Amino acid sequence: MELQNKVAFVTGGAQGIGKTIGEELARNGAHVVLGDVNLEGAQAVADAINNRGGSASAVKIDVSNPAEVKQVFDSILKDKKPVDIMVNNAGVTRDSLMIRMKESDWDRVLDINLKGTFLCSQQAAKQMMKQKSGAIVNIASIVGVMGNFGQANYSASKAGVIGLTKTLAREVASRGIRVNAVAPGFIDTEMTRALDESVRQSLTEQIPLAKLGLPEDVARCVTFLVSDKSSYITGQVINVNGGMLM
């Protein structure tokens, strides 16, 4: 298994894409630490991975809280070893037209999606620099590249994640650390299943491959980017969107 003896930390690991990423990394041999504000949900995912013969644990984390983020990374280092793989997946939405958007909704989305990615990447990079190796993957979004009606805050946060990815990749490359982003399109998750069928159909019609993506599509891309198979790839944004944005 190509990720044997690696420690991977996945934020937003209690459900959806984060859950599937954690499962895929564990399937490839990594010990996966699933971080989420929903500790019960993250623990359930970790238990399922362990019951299938993998290795996983769960921690409660608010990625927008600097002290809490540092405490979690210190705990991983003490209990396991330095983080080898960091997947910044935690994210929220608070959709509204920009002229009606509450400042609190703007702040919340930027705090979790962008500041959280910064804080976790900063702590992960510090550990990785000491061992002169590591891989960070940030989950961006198609809307961070093309924008989306009613998602000024979310689009801005994901565009920021892309800029952060490219900058950090330049800063840590000399230490053997690679930093990339994955920008999913519309993925079949709890969030998209809650949409009206007419909306889902409209979205599907905009995708050349004529279907929504699966969490597994994103997870397999992440696994590739943290493995030695992508050892010469850094600072890139990989679009997983069925051709919706080319």
PyRosetta script that sets phi, psi and omega in degrees:
from pyrosetta import init, pose_from_sequence

init()
pose = pose_from_sequence("MELQNKVAFVTGGAQGIGKTIGEELARNGAHVVLGDVNLEGAQAVADAINNRGGSASAVKIDVSNPAEVKQVFDSILKDKKPVDIMVNNAGVTRDSLMIRMKESDWDRVLDINLKGTFLCSQQAAKQMMKQKSGAIVNIASIVGVMGNFGQANYSASKAGVIGLTKTLAREVASRGIRVNAVAPGFIDTEMTRALDESVRQSLTEQIPLAKLGLPEDVARCVTFLVSDKSSYITGQVINVNGGMLM")
pose.set_psi(1, 126.8)
pose.set_omega(1, -167.4)
pose.set_phi(2, -69.7)
pose.set_psi(2, -17.3)
pose.set_omega(2, -179.7)
pose.set_phi(3, -108.1)
pose.set_psi(3, 19.2)
pose.set_omega(3, -179.9)
pose.set_phi(4, -56.4)
pose.set_psi(4, 136.8)
pose.set_omega(4, 178.8)
pose.set_phi(5, 70.2)
pose.set_psi(5, 10.5)
pose.set_omega(5, 175.9)
pose.set_phi(6, -94.3)
pose.set_psi(6, 144.7)
pose.set_omega(6, 173.2)
pose.set_phi(7, -106.3)
pose.set_psi(7, 122.9)
pose.set_omega(7, -179.0)
pose.set_phi(8, -116.2)
pose.set_psi(8, 133.9)
pose.set_omega(8, 176.3)
pose.set_phi(9, -113.0)
pose.set_psi(9, 122.0)
pose.set_omega(9, -178.4)
pose.set_phi(10, -119.4)
pose.set_psi(10, 118.4)
pose.set_omega(10, 177.0)
pose.set_phi(11, -87.6)
pose.set_psi(11, 155.2)
pose.set_omega(11, -174.9)
pose.set_phi(12, 64.5)
pose.set_psi(12, 38.3)
pose.set_omega(12, -171.4)
pose.set_phi(13, -90.4)
pose.set_psi(13, 6.4)
pose.set_omega(13, -175.4)
pose.set_phi(14, -82.5)
pose.set_psi(14, -18.9)
pose.set_omega(14, -176.7)
pose.set_phi(15, -160.7)
pose.set_psi(15, 175.3)
pose.set_omega(15, 171.8)
pose.set_phi(16, 57.9)
pose.set_psi(16, -138.6)
pose.set_omega(16, -176.7)
pose.set_phi(17, -62.8)
pose.set_psi(17, -40.9)
pose.set_omega(17, -179.7)
pose.set_phi(18, -61.4)
pose.set_psi(18, -41.4)
pose.set_omega(18, 177.3)
pose.set_phi(19, -59.8)
pose.set_psi(19, -46.4)
pose.set_omega(19, -177.5)
pose.set_phi(20, -68.8)
pose.set_psi(20, -37.4)
pose.set_omega(20, 175.4)
pose.set_phi(21, -60.8)
pose.set_psi(21, -45.7)
pose.set_omega(21, 178.7)
pose.set_phi(22, -58.7)
pose.set_psi(22, -43.9)
pose.set_omega(22, 179.8)
pose.set_phi(23, -63.5)
pose.set_psi(23, -40.8)
pose.set_omega(23, -178.5)
pose.set_phi(24, -69.1)
pose.set_psi(24, -40.8)
pose.set_omega(24, 178.1)
pose.set_phi(25, -64.8)
pose.set_psi(25, -40.5)
pose.set_omega(25, 177.9)
pose.set_phi(26, -65.0)
pose.set_psi(26, -38.4)
pose.set_omega(26, 179.0)
pose.set_phi(27, -61.8)
pose.set_psi(27, -26.5)
pose.set_omega(27, 179.7)
pose.set_phi(28, -96.6)
pose.set_psi(28, 12.6)
pose.set_omega(28, 168.6)
pose.set_phi(29, 105.7)
pose.set_psi(29, -7.4)
pose.set_omega(29, -178.2)
pose.set_phi(30, -77.1)
pose.set_psi(30, 151.1)
pose.set_omega(30, 163.6)
pose.set_phi(31, -84.3)
pose.set_psi(31, 122.8)
pose.set_omega(31, -173.9)
pose.set_phi(32, -107.3)
pose.set_psi(32, 126.1)
pose.set_omega(32, 172.1)
pose.set_phi(33, -100.3)
pose.set_psi(33, 117.3)
pose.set_omega(33, -178.2)
pose.set_phi(34, -97.8)
pose.set_psi(34, 116.3)
pose.set_omega(34, 179.9)
pose.set_phi(35, -106.1)
pose.set_psi(35, 137.3)
pose.set_omega(35, -179.6)
pose.set_phi(36, -164.8)
pose.set_psi(36, 155.2)
pose.set_omega(36, 171.9)
pose.set_phi(37, -68.1)
pose.set_psi(37, -25.1)
pose.set_omega(37, 177.4)
pose.set_phi(38, -92.7)
pose.set_psi(38, 84.9)
pose.set_omega(38, -176.6)
pose.set_phi(39, -62.7)
pose.set_psi(39, -39.6)
pose.set_omega(39, -179.5)
pose.set_phi(40, -60.0)
pose.set_psi(40, -43.3)
pose.set_omega(40, 179.3)
pose.set_phi(41, -66.7)
pose.set_psi(41, -42.1)
pose.set_omega(41, 179.2)
pose.set_phi(42, -64.6)
pose.set_psi(42, -38.5)
pose.set_omega(42, 179.2)
pose.set_phi(43, -66.0)
pose.set_psi(43, -36.8)
pose.set_omega(43, 178.1)
pose.set_phi(44, -63.0)
pose.set_psi(44, -39.9)
pose.set_omega(44, 177.5)
pose.set_phi(45, -66.1)
pose.set_psi(45, -44.0)
pose.set_omega(45, 179.2)
pose.set_phi(46, -61.5)
pose.set_psi(46, -42.2)
pose.set_omega(46, 179.4)
pose.set_phi(47, -61.8)
pose.set_psi(47, -41.5)
pose.set_omega(47, -179.9)
pose.set_phi(48, -64.5)
pose.set_psi(48, -40.5)
pose.set_omega(48, 177.5)
pose.set_phi(49, -62.9)
pose.set_psi(49, -46.1)
pose.set_omega(49, 179.5)
pose.set_phi(50, -63.3)
pose.set_psi(50, -37.8)
pose.set_omega(50, 179.7)
pose.set_phi(51, -67.0)
pose.set_psi(51, -23.2)
pose.set_omega(51, 177.5)
pose.set_phi(52, -90.9)
pose.set_psi(52, 5.8)
pose.set_omega(52, 177.7)
pose.set_phi(53, 96.4)
pose.set_psi(53, 3.8)
pose.set_omega(53, 176.7)
pose.set_phi(54, -88.0)
pose.set_psi(54, -168.2)
pose.set_omega(54, -178.8)
pose.set_phi(55, -135.2)
pose.set_psi(55, 120.3)
pose.set_omega(55, -176.7)
pose.set_phi(56, -155.3)
pose.set_psi(56, 156.1)
pose.set_omega(56, 173.9)
pose.set_phi(57, -144.3)
pose.set_psi(57, 169.8)
pose.set_omega(57, -176.5)
pose.set_phi(58, -131.2)
pose.set_psi(58, 145.7)
pose.set_omega(58, 175.7)
pose.set_phi(59, -137.4)
pose.set_psi(59, 149.6)
pose.set_omega(59, 175.0)
pose.set_phi(60, -88.7)
pose.set_psi(60, 131.3)
pose.set_omega(60, -179.3)
pose.set_phi(61, -152.1)
pose.set_psi(61, 135.2)
pose.set_omega(61, 167.3)
pose.set_phi(62, -102.7)
pose.set_psi(62, 106.5)
pose.set_omega(62, -171.5)
pose.set_phi(63, -67.5)
pose.set_psi(63, -13.0)
pose.set_omega(63, 179.1)
pose.set_phi(64, -88.0)
pose.set_psi(64, -3.1)
pose.set_omega(64, -177.7)
pose.set_phi(65, -102.2)
pose.set_psi(65, 106.7)
pose.set_omega(65, -174.9)
pose.set_phi(66, -56.9)
pose.set_psi(66, -43.0)
pose.set_omega(66, -178.5)
pose.set_phi(67, -65.3)
pose.set_psi(67, -40.7)
pose.set_omega(67, -179.6)
pose.set_phi(68, -67.5)
pose.set_psi(68, -40.3)
pose.set_omega(68, 178.4)
pose.set_phi(69, -61.6)
pose.set_psi(69, -47.5)
pose.set_omega(69, 179.9)
pose.set_phi(70, -61.5)
pose.set_psi(70, -41.0)
pose.set_omega(70, -179.5)
pose.set_phi(71, -61.9)
pose.set_psi(71, -41.1)
pose.set_omega(71, -179.9)
pose.set_phi(72, -65.2)
pose.set_psi(72, -44.0)
pose.set_omega(72, 179.7)
pose.set_phi(73, -66.3)
pose.set_psi(73, -38.7)
pose.set_omega(73, 176.3)
pose.set_phi(74, -62.3)
pose.set_psi(74, -38.1)
pose.set_omega(74, -179.9)
pose.set_phi(75, -67.4)
pose.set_psi(75, -42.0)
pose.set_omega(75, 178.0)
pose.set_phi(76, -61.7)
pose.set_psi(76, -43.3)
pose.set_omega(76, 179.7)
pose.set_phi(77, -62.1)
pose.set_psi(77, -40.7)
pose.set_omega(77, -178.8)
pose.set_phi(78, -71.0)
pose.set_psi(78, -42.2)
pose.set_omega(78, -174.5)
pose.set_phi(79, -82.2)
pose.set_psi(79, -32.2)
pose.set_omega(79, -174.9)
pose.set_phi(80, -120.4)
pose.set_psi(80, -92.0)
pose.set_omega(80, -178.7)
pose.set_phi(81, -169.3)
pose.set_psi(81, 177.0)
pose.set_omega(81, 177.2)
pose.set_phi(82, -57.6)
pose.set_psi(82, 148.5)
pose.set_omega(82, 178.1)
pose.set_phi(83, -67.0)
pose.set_psi(83, 127.6)
pose.set_omega(83, 177.0)
pose.set_phi(84, -94.1)
pose.set_psi(84, -30.4)
pose.set_omega(84, -174.2)
pose.set_phi(85, -133.0)
pose.set_psi(85, 126.9)
pose.set_omega(85, 176.9)
pose.set_phi(86, -120.3)
pose.set_psi(86, 123.7)
pose.set_omega(86, 176.1)
pose.set_phi(87, -119.6)
pose.set_psi(87, 108.6)
pose.set_omega(87, 179.1)
pose.set_phi(88, -88.1)
pose.set_psi(88, 97.8)
pose.set_omega(88, -175.6)
pose.set_phi(89, -115.2)
pose.set_psi(89, -20.0)
pose.set_omega(89, -175.8)
pose.set_phi(90, -57.4)
pose.set_psi(90, 132.2)
pose.set_omega(90, -179.9)
pose.set_phi(91, -162.9)
pose.set_psi(91, 155.3)
pose.set_omega(91, 177.6)
pose.set_phi(92, -135.5)
pose.set_psi(92, 162.5)
pose.set_omega(92, 173.3)
pose.set_phi(93, -125.3)
pose.set_psi(93, 148.1)
pose.set_omega(93, 172.5)
pose.set_phi(94, -144.5)
pose.set_psi(94, 76.8)
pose.set_omega(94, -168.6)
pose.set_phi(95, -77.4)
pose.set_psi(95, 141.7)
pose.set_omega(95, 176.2)
pose.set_phi(96, -174.3)
pose.set_psi(96, 154.6)
pose.set_omega(96, 170.8)
pose.set_phi(97, -58.8)
pose.set_psi(97, 142.4)
pose.set_omega(97, -174.0)
pose.set_phi(98, -60.0)
pose.set_psi(98, -37.3)
pose.set_omega(98, -178.0)
pose.set_phi(99, -69.0)
pose.set_psi(99, -16.1)
pose.set_omega(99, 178.6)
pose.set_phi(100, -109.1)
pose.set_psi(100, -3.1)
pose.set_omega(100, -172.4)
pose.set_phi(101, -68.2)
pose.set_psi(101, 133.4)
pose.set_omega(101, 175.9)
pose.set_phi(102, -75.1)
pose.set_psi(102, 141.8)
pose.set_omega(102, 178.1)
pose.set_phi(103, -59.1)
pose.set_psi(103, -35.6)
pose.set_omega(103, 179.8)
pose.set_phi(104, -64.4)
pose.set_psi(104, -34.6)
pose.set_omega(104, 177.9)
pose.set_phi(105, -71.8)
pose.set_psi(105, -37.0)
pose.set_omega(105, 174.1)
pose.set_phi(106, -60.8)
pose.set_psi(106, -50.2)
pose.set_omega(106, -176.4)
pose.set_phi(107, -62.4)
pose.set_psi(107, -42.5)
pose.set_omega(107, -177.0)
pose.set_phi(108, -62.8)
pose.set_psi(108, -45.1)
pose.set_omega(108, -178.7)
pose.set_phi(109, -66.7)
pose.set_psi(109, -42.5)
pose.set_omega(109, 178.5)
pose.set_phi(110, -67.9)
pose.set_psi(110, -36.1)
pose.set_omega(110, 179.7)
pose.set_phi(111, -63.0)
pose.set_psi(111, -46.0)
pose.set_omega(111, -177.9)
pose.set_phi(112, -77.4)
pose.set_psi(112, -52.9)
pose.set_omega(112, -170.1)
pose.set_phi(113, -73.1)
pose.set_psi(113, -40.7)
pose.set_omega(113, -175.6)
pose.set_phi(114, -102.5)
pose.set_psi(114, -53.7)
pose.set_omega(114, 178.9)
pose.set_phi(115, -62.0)
pose.set_psi(115, -39.3)
pose.set_omega(115, 178.6)
pose.set_phi(116, -61.6)
pose.set_psi(116, -40.9)
pose.set_omega(116, 177.0)
pose.set_phi(117, -64.1)
pose.set_psi(117, -41.3)
pose.set_omega(117, 177.1)
pose.set_phi(118, -61.4)
pose.set_psi(118, -49.6)
pose.set_omega(118, -175.6)
pose.set_phi(119, -63.3)
pose.set_psi(119, -45.3)
pose.set_omega(119, -179.0)
pose.set_phi(120, -69.7)
pose.set_psi(120, -38.3)
pose.set_omega(120, 178.3)
pose.set_phi(121, -65.2)
pose.set_psi(121, -38.4)
pose.set_omega(121, 179.6)
pose.set_phi(122, -61.7)
pose.set_psi(122, -47.8)
pose.set_omega(122, 179.5)
pose.set_phi(123, -66.6)
pose.set_psi(123, -41.4)
pose.set_omega(123, 179.4)
pose.set_phi(124, -63.7)
pose.set_psi(124, -43.5)
pose.set_omega(124, -178.3)
pose.set_phi(125, -62.5)
pose.set_psi(125, -37.9)
pose.set_omega(125, 178.6)
pose.set_phi(126, -60.1)
pose.set_psi(126, -42.6)
pose.set_omega(126, 179.0)
pose.set_phi(127, -70.5)
pose.set_psi(127, -41.0)
pose.set_omega(127, -177.9)
pose.set_phi(128, -67.0)
pose.set_psi(128, -35.9)
pose.set_omega(128, -178.5)
pose.set_phi(129, -62.7)
pose.set_psi(129, -32.3)
pose.set_omega(129, 179.9)
pose.set_phi(130, -69.3)
pose.set_psi(130, -31.4)
pose.set_omega(130, 179.2)
pose.set_phi(131, -99.9)
pose.set_psi(131, -0.1)
pose.set_omega(131, 175.7)
pose.set_phi(132, 56.3)
pose.set_psi(132, 40.5)
pose.set_omega(132, 174.9)
pose.set_phi(133, -165.9)
pose.set_psi(133, 158.7)
pose.set_omega(133, 177.0)
pose.set_phi(134, 150.4)
pose.set_psi(134, 164.4)
pose.set_omega(134, 178.9)
pose.set_phi(135, -140.0)
pose.set_psi(135, 130.5)
pose.set_omega(135, 177.0)
pose.set_phi(136, -116.7)
pose.set_psi(136, 131.0)
pose.set_omega(136, 174.7)
pose.set_phi(137, -125.3)
pose.set_psi(137, 124.1)
pose.set_omega(137, 178.6)
pose.set_phi(138, -103.8)
pose.set_psi(138, 131.2)
pose.set_omega(138, 178.7)
pose.set_phi(139, -86.9)
pose.set_psi(139, 108.3)
pose.set_omega(139, 177.5)
pose.set_phi(140, -93.5)
pose.set_psi(140, -138.9)
pose.set_omega(140, 179.3)
pose.set_phi(141, -169.8)
pose.set_psi(141, 153.0)
pose.set_omega(141, 174.5)
pose.set_phi(142, -56.5)
pose.set_psi(142, -32.7)
pose.set_omega(142, -177.5)
pose.set_phi(143, -74.7)
pose.set_psi(143, -15.5)
pose.set_omega(143, 173.7)
pose.set_phi(144, -74.7)
pose.set_psi(144, -14.3)
pose.set_omega(144, 179.0)
pose.set_phi(145, -102.3)
pose.set_psi(145, -41.1)
pose.set_omega(145, -173.8)
pose.set_phi(146, -110.9)
pose.set_psi(146, -8.6)
pose.set_omega(146, -175.8)
pose.set_phi(147, 76.6)
pose.set_psi(147, 166.8)
pose.set_omega(147, 178.3)
pose.set_phi(148, -160.0)
pose.set_psi(148, 138.9)
pose.set_omega(148, 180.0)
pose.set_phi(149, -54.8)
pose.set_psi(149, 127.0)
pose.set_omega(149, 176.1)
pose.set_phi(150, 79.3)
pose.set_psi(150, 9.9)
pose.set_omega(150, -177.6)
pose.set_phi(151, -131.2)
pose.set_psi(151, 45.3)
pose.set_omega(151, -179.6)
pose.set_phi(152, -58.8)
pose.set_psi(152, -42.4)
pose.set_omega(152, -179.1)
pose.set_phi(153, -68.4)
pose.set_psi(153, -47.6)
pose.set_omega(153, -178.9)
pose.set_phi(154, -64.9)
pose.set_psi(154, -44.6)
pose.set_omega(154, 179.5)
pose.set_phi(155, -62.0)
pose.set_psi(155, -43.5)
pose.set_omega(155, 178.9)
pose.set_phi(156, -63.0)
pose.set_psi(156, -40.9)
pose.set_omega(156, -179.2)
pose.set_phi(157, -64.6)
pose.set_psi(157, -40.7)
pose.set_omega(157, -178.3)
pose.set_phi(158, -76.0)
pose.set_psi(158, -32.7)
pose.set_omega(158, 172.3)
pose.set_phi(159, -63.8)
pose.set_psi(159, -39.1)
pose.set_omega(159, 176.2)
pose.set_phi(160, -62.6)
pose.set_psi(160, -39.2)
pose.set_omega(160, 177.5)
pose.set_phi(161, -60.2)
pose.set_psi(161, -39.6)
pose.set_omega(161, 179.3)
pose.set_phi(162, -65.2)
pose.set_psi(162, -44.7)
pose.set_omega(162, 177.6)
pose.set_phi(163, -63.7)
pose.set_psi(163, -39.9)
pose.set_omega(163, 177.1)
pose.set_phi(164, -62.0)
pose.set_psi(164, -43.1)
pose.set_omega(164, 179.8)
pose.set_phi(165, -57.7)
pose.set_psi(165, -49.0)
pose.set_omega(165, -177.0)
pose.set_phi(166, -66.3)
pose.set_psi(166, -38.7)
pose.set_omega(166, 179.6)
pose.set_phi(167, -68.2)
pose.set_psi(167, -47.6)
pose.set_omega(167, -179.5)
pose.set_phi(168, -63.8)
pose.set_psi(168, -36.6)
pose.set_omega(168, 178.5)
pose.set_phi(169, -57.8)
pose.set_psi(169, -39.6)
pose.set_omega(169, 178.3)
pose.set_phi(170, -69.2)
pose.set_psi(170, -37.4)
pose.set_omega(170, -174.1)
pose.set_phi(171, -73.2)
pose.set_psi(171, -29.6)
pose.set_omega(171, -173.0)
pose.set_phi(172, -113.4)
pose.set_psi(172, 2.0)
pose.set_omega(172, -177.3)
pose.set_phi(173, -59.5)
pose.set_psi(173, -37.2)
pose.set_omega(173, -178.1)
pose.set_phi(174, -67.2)
pose.set_psi(174, -15.3)
pose.set_omega(174, 178.0)
pose.set_phi(175, -97.4)
pose.set_psi(175, 12.1)
pose.set_omega(175, 177.1)
pose.set_phi(176, 78.7)
pose.set_psi(176, 19.5)
pose.set_omega(176, -178.7)
pose.set_phi(177, -107.4)
pose.set_psi(177, 132.5)
pose.set_omega(177, 178.4)
pose.set_phi(178, -108.9)
pose.set_psi(178, 141.3)
pose.set_omega(178, -178.5)
pose.set_phi(179, -132.7)
pose.set_psi(179, 121.5)
pose.set_omega(179, 179.7)
pose.set_phi(180, -136.1)
pose.set_psi(180, 168.0)
pose.set_omega(180, 176.3)
pose.set_phi(181, -126.7)
pose.set_psi(181, 150.0)
pose.set_omega(181, 171.4)
pose.set_phi(182, -116.2)
pose.set_psi(182, 128.9)
pose.set_omega(182, -179.3)
pose.set_phi(183, -112.7)
pose.set_psi(183, 93.4)
pose.set_omega(183, 179.1)
pose.set_phi(184, -70.2)
pose.set_psi(184, 151.1)
pose.set_omega(184, 169.0)
pose.set_phi(185, -87.4)
pose.set_psi(185, -137.5)
pose.set_omega(185, -179.8)
pose.set_phi(186, -88.1)
pose.set_psi(186, 116.8)
pose.set_omega(186, -173.4)
pose.set_phi(187, -110.4)
pose.set_psi(187, 143.1)
pose.set_omega(187, -179.0)
pose.set_phi(188, -75.8)
pose.set_psi(188, 90.2)
pose.set_omega(188, 178.9)
pose.set_phi(189, -128.8)
pose.set_psi(189, -178.2)
pose.set_omega(189, 178.1)
pose.set_phi(190, -55.6)
pose.set_psi(190, -35.9)
pose.set_omega(190, -177.7)
pose.set_phi(191, -65.5)
pose.set_psi(191, -47.6)
pose.set_omega(191, -178.4)
pose.set_phi(192, -76.1)
pose.set_psi(192, -26.3)
pose.set_omega(192, 177.5)
pose.set_phi(193, -69.1)
pose.set_psi(193, -21.2)
pose.set_omega(193, 179.1)
pose.set_phi(194, -78.3)
pose.set_psi(194, -10.9)
pose.set_omega(194, 179.8)
pose.set_phi(195, -74.0)
pose.set_psi(195, 153.1)
pose.set_omega(195, 173.6)
pose.set_phi(196, -58.9)
pose.set_psi(196, 147.4)
pose.set_omega(196, -178.5)
pose.set_phi(197, -58.9)
pose.set_psi(197, -34.8)
pose.set_omega(197, 179.3)
pose.set_phi(198, -64.6)
pose.set_psi(198, -36.0)
pose.set_omega(198, 178.1)
pose.set_phi(199, -69.4)
pose.set_psi(199, -43.2)
pose.set_omega(199, 177.8)
pose.set_phi(200, -61.3)
pose.set_psi(200, -40.0)
pose.set_omega(200, 179.5)
pose.set_phi(201, -65.6)
pose.set_psi(201, -40.6)
pose.set_omega(201, 178.4)
pose.set_phi(202, -62.8)
pose.set_psi(202, -41.6)
pose.set_omega(202, 177.7)
pose.set_phi(203, -63.1)
pose.set_psi(203, -44.6)
pose.set_omega(203, -178.2)
pose.set_phi(204, -60.7)
pose.set_psi(204, -37.1)
pose.set_omega(204, -179.4)
pose.set_phi(205, -66.4)
pose.set_psi(205, -19.0)
pose.set_omega(205, 179.5)
pose.set_phi(206, -88.7)
pose.set_psi(206, -5.1)
pose.set_omega(206, -174.8)
pose.set_phi(207, -103.2)
pose.set_psi(207, 119.6)
pose.set_omega(207, -179.5)
pose.set_phi(208, -54.0)
pose.set_psi(208, -35.8)
pose.set_omega(208, 178.7)
pose.set_phi(209, -79.6)
pose.set_psi(209, -1.6)
pose.set_omega(209, 170.4)
pose.set_phi(210, 60.4)
pose.set_psi(210, 35.8)
pose.set_omega(210, 176.0)
pose.set_phi(211, -161.7)
pose.set_psi(211, 154.1)
pose.set_omega(211, 171.5)
pose.set_phi(212, -72.5)
pose.set_psi(212, 153.1)
pose.set_omega(212, 176.4)
pose.set_phi(213, -76.8)
pose.set_psi(213, 168.2)
pose.set_omega(213, 176.4)
pose.set_phi(214, -109.9)
pose.set_psi(214, 151.7)
pose.set_omega(214, 175.0)
pose.set_phi(215, -53.2)
pose.set_psi(215, -32.7)
pose.set_omega(215, 179.2)
pose.set_phi(216, -62.9)
pose.set_psi(216, -32.5)
pose.set_omega(216, 178.5)
pose.set_phi(217, -61.9)
pose.set_psi(217, -41.9)
pose.set_omega(217, 178.3)
pose.set_phi(218, -70.6)
pose.set_psi(218, -43.9)
pose.set_omega(218, -176.6)
pose.set_phi(219, -62.4)
pose.set_psi(219, -39.4)
pose.set_omega(219, 179.6)
pose.set_phi(220, -67.5)
pose.set_psi(220, -35.1)
pose.set_omega(220, 177.2)
pose.set_phi(221, -66.9)
pose.set_psi(221, -43.3)
pose.set_omega(221, 177.5)
pose.set_phi(222, -60.5)
pose.set_psi(222, -45.0)
pose.set_omega(222, -179.2)
pose.set_phi(223, -60.4)
pose.set_psi(223, -41.0)
pose.set_omega(223, 175.9)
pose.set_phi(224, -60.5)
pose.set_psi(224, -44.2)
pose.set_omega(224, -175.3)
pose.set_phi(225, -70.3)
pose.set_psi(225, -21.6)
pose.set_omega(225, 178.7)
pose.set_phi(226, -98.2)
pose.set_psi(226, -1.6)
pose.set_omega(226, -177.8)
pose.set_phi(227, -96.4)
pose.set_psi(227, 169.3)
pose.set_omega(227, 177.7)
pose.set_phi(228, -68.0)
pose.set_psi(228, -14.6)
pose.set_omega(228, 178.1)
pose.set_phi(229, -64.7)
pose.set_psi(229, -19.6)
pose.set_omega(229, -179.7)
pose.set_phi(230, -114.6)
pose.set_psi(230, 32.7)
pose.set_omega(230, -171.6)
pose.set_phi(231, -64.7)
pose.set_psi(231, -14.0)
pose.set_omega(231, 179.7)
pose.set_phi(232, -113.5)
pose.set_psi(232, 22.9)
pose.set_omega(232, -180.0)
pose.set_phi(233, -118.8)
pose.set_psi(233, 121.1)
pose.set_omega(233, 174.2)
pose.set_phi(234, -153.3)
pose.set_psi(234, 152.9)
pose.set_omega(234, 179.5)
pose.set_phi(235, 72.4)
pose.set_psi(235, 20.3)
pose.set_omega(235, -175.3)
pose.set_phi(236, -107.3)
pose.set_psi(236, 156.2)
pose.set_omega(236, 173.0)
pose.set_phi(237, -115.9)
pose.set_psi(237, 113.8)
pose.set_omega(237, -179.1)
pose.set_phi(238, -96.4)
pose.set_psi(238, 118.1)
pose.set_omega(238, -179.3)
pose.set_phi(239, -86.1)
pose.set_psi(239, 123.9)
pose.set_omega(239, 177.5)
pose.set_phi(240, -118.5)
pose.set_psi(240, 83.7)
pose.set_omega(240, -169.9)
pose.set_phi(241, -141.2)
pose.set_psi(241, 13.7)
pose.set_omega(241, 178.2)
pose.set_phi(242, 66.7)
pose.set_psi(242, 16.5)
pose.set_omega(242, 180.0)
pose.set_phi(243, 90.2)
pose.set_psi(243, 5.4)
pose.set_omega(243, -178.5)
pose.set_phi(244, -60.7)
pose.set_psi(244, -34.9)
pose.set_omega(244, 174.7)
pose.set_phi(245, -127.2)
pose.set_psi(245, 121.1)
pose.set_omega(245, -177.8)
pose.set_phi(246, -118.0)
pose.dump_pdb("model.pdb")
